[in-house]
């Protein structure tokens, strides 16, 4: 010791500092002796003092845990990390058992999985909280439904539409034509009736359209990225193509849309009648949002007729998206199908939706074959065009109809419907003109791949419906004749659809993508939009030069899993019936092309949105409980038909049901949100808060079934010694403790009022304030920032005044010493009189020397 | 609670001084009846290792319910390298219906204290703690008086019995729930920490009170040690059953003619105890709840089970707290087992999920049987859930909390079936069952 001291003194000061820093830096963990043990049949290396769990984690063996906090010794509350050790009767928990040399450990036996599964089921039986809401899960585009409903409830409809546009750019269009699969799965159904999700976003979208009419720009869901310099071509301006174009434009690419018809819209314009979707007020107005982003349109240009894929690529388009939809109506394959008067439903609608009467339709007797939305549109348009008699025939039962919810409206308007009958032939006269159609009764057989029961013919049950015109609406397929020449590499698959990957949307030809109906076959508008959006993400990745195979996982994970956990049912909600849209009387609307459903009033839209149970969880992406629930199969894969028979409701598959706790959400704290109903009593927050932070805000309170990890007397975190460090929220495996979502605000530092105390830097729990080039806080007592948070609240304007006084005294002294004060040293708020004449700065004057002054601020 | 006199052939070890006047309060009277001779003998002529060997060869096993060999426990603690060791005597008596430890501590505090001292000497501990239920004020008072008296005699203190080492004994009052019967919970409570169990191993003999090796013994176990030291291990091993020799205290209550506490040699059958000392049931014998709230129900056919750790465990019960509650024909086993399960759930510390939620679901399933709201699959569900709870159990409470329902269903399956399938309660206890089943 005595020898080294003088030598140290002789060292340059930097070396001492370095030595000091080195000795104070965190010590590397000492490696303890190693030994071998067997885990799941593999020989692994463990170290003395390690638990079995630590050995597993070090070697990449997955052992589920909920209560394990790596900073602390094993706790052993969740019983998820149980493992089997050879020679022991009951399975120990691996987080609290030291690994021993030669141990033989099994981590995934049926017995362990059974124990873990039971544990999870027990947790879920008292887990009064929800993961992803089923509505969002079942929406093909996974709209944040609770999010926009919440915005609606608050009356911020533009924000609501913006949330909507994050996944679907067209809230008003979808608000009219979407079959709303979300509503079939709404959990409000467990209370009384599903929420009118579609009608509420229709209202929000309409508010945007109204604002647009008044000159405002449509809200854009994300910040538009700077121009990438890449060009993308989208072929087809239907819902899939336009969704792709919209998100590609936001991503900063130059997008051109090619449309074979004179006006954009595809099936939205030429397949859906005016009375369901007004073309000018809604379709064109909502498409304006895309044109505003700089999307260009080339109309009257058809793929295969006017250009080929090669042409586009030769013209410098870096990526091409084929979204041309399905326009080839399927054939029945029965005698007489080519007779005069047998029309393709789409061909008929194409004329009719333009507002033109189809030649010779008035006064005819029409039979419509099919049960989809096209058949519904054909029937209802025929009524409006003055057909004498309209009959819809569908081969399955009404509940199997894709468009089941429109049937009643159609019947009200004057059509009739016949179910469970399939066409067998078209009756014609000598001139090959339709005089009737023969059908055969069907009975329900065994369920097919779609879960619907396959209709089987009943022999001898044939009957004839007399008619003058037959409209076929039995589905469509894509027209792929263009693939032959100039588009090599792009082809059809076995189902006669465009062959493109379901995740990356890439076709056989590099840079060419296929999306929408042309890939999936005729589907709903919302499915097409979802396809378009996901294709846009894939194309964006391609345009940025990423490997499409590498983004496959990212693309898959971005879409929520189609499963949700079986959880406790709703029991105590107040019943509030659904507000339904009022429709025009059937006898008025069946002659009119005006939209027949009356929109909500603002109050109605807000009230209906307010019925949402907000059964969503902010922790959805990082909840360990959910992940393990999915892994251990405590998820709900089946739904049962609801009471009404037309929809499905969730059922609990949990073996255990019983009383469950319903705790109150505590959002009294500024940064930490507590949702005790999501707490699984793992104790991680309590242990971390006590052992790591030292504050001990939480602990196990009460006993038995009512045990809850909470604050003493369930008081607000504000009343505990909480230091807002956020470690509890960080360690929480579920969403019981979360950093509070904050409204984005911009803050400004008023330098004239800043007293340079540095408290903001020290107190900031997220290290958001620190030394940087633009903002510098100098403080000559930074070694010991003894911040007394309680004292801060007592500090008031006094401090400010004290500081002004001290600054003035210092100035007086400096003047007395004859030192000149540079102007930037003076605080602007210092009263002008205090500065005085001698303070005028002179060049070359010496800067004030040290001492007594607490700090200074440079704003550059 | 009355102390019953067993047949003359049953030796009196634990309650030997119960009839000696003044032995509970006066050290002279106690010494006159043989107290402290073992400690004097051991301090003078036995090494700590010899004491451990004596206890080991006597075959003494833990009376707290576990039946762990006491000598092996001491040996493990003494062998664990540490400068500090503790001895904790568990006189908490978690079972609210039991009065055994209380009776022992009140009638013969010197036997308990001498056992504690011998244990501390054997494992070279300088501090011993007697943890007593805070409701047992008389026992606490007498134990403290005994400690003062023993210190003044030089049996304890800075140079206890001239052995050259310190030895201090302290009485700690504890208040808490049923789960304090678990040794790791008791230790956490003594440390003023959250009263929740930890996984064993590491056993307290390695990682006990304040992280030091600790012997945790029931006061009844320790009270037998002076007799063993004074009379030799073979004399003790000759008493009762071969696998678990010695005597134990049994408390008889419920529908029995002579309720009270009796000292019984292990290996005696339940029938001998109930019909002999107990004088037989007051009504028609239906079941005996053996081992406290988390014990098991034994039917009349199982009454020939000898009192012993392995034998009772095989029959579905435990020696547990040493209580035997007799139920007659007016008791509904379905109702009682559901009630006990619910009690155990309420007393749980809430740490582990199978215990906190699992035993609650068991209690609810049991309650469902009583009220006629059960599904046909519920009986199987009880069995499967119980197996999973036992499999992943962290502590004794959790492991034994399934006993009432399991033994009820095992021995009184017909009564459960009557409730589940026919909606009737043969004992006439579950009254709403018919109404509920009709309404259902």
Interface residues (C-beta under 8 A of the other chain):
Chain A: X74 X76 X77 X78 X79 X82 X90 X91 X92 X93 X96 X97 X98 X111 X114 X115 X118 X119 X122 X123 X125 X126 X655 X656 X658 X659 X680 X681 X683 X699 X700 X702 X703 X704 X705 X706 X707 X708
Chain B: X177 X194 X196 X198 X199 X201 X202 X345 X346 X347 X348 X349 X350 X351 X352 X353 X354 X356 X357 X358 X360 X361 X364 X381 X384 X385 X388 X390 X391 X392 X393 X394
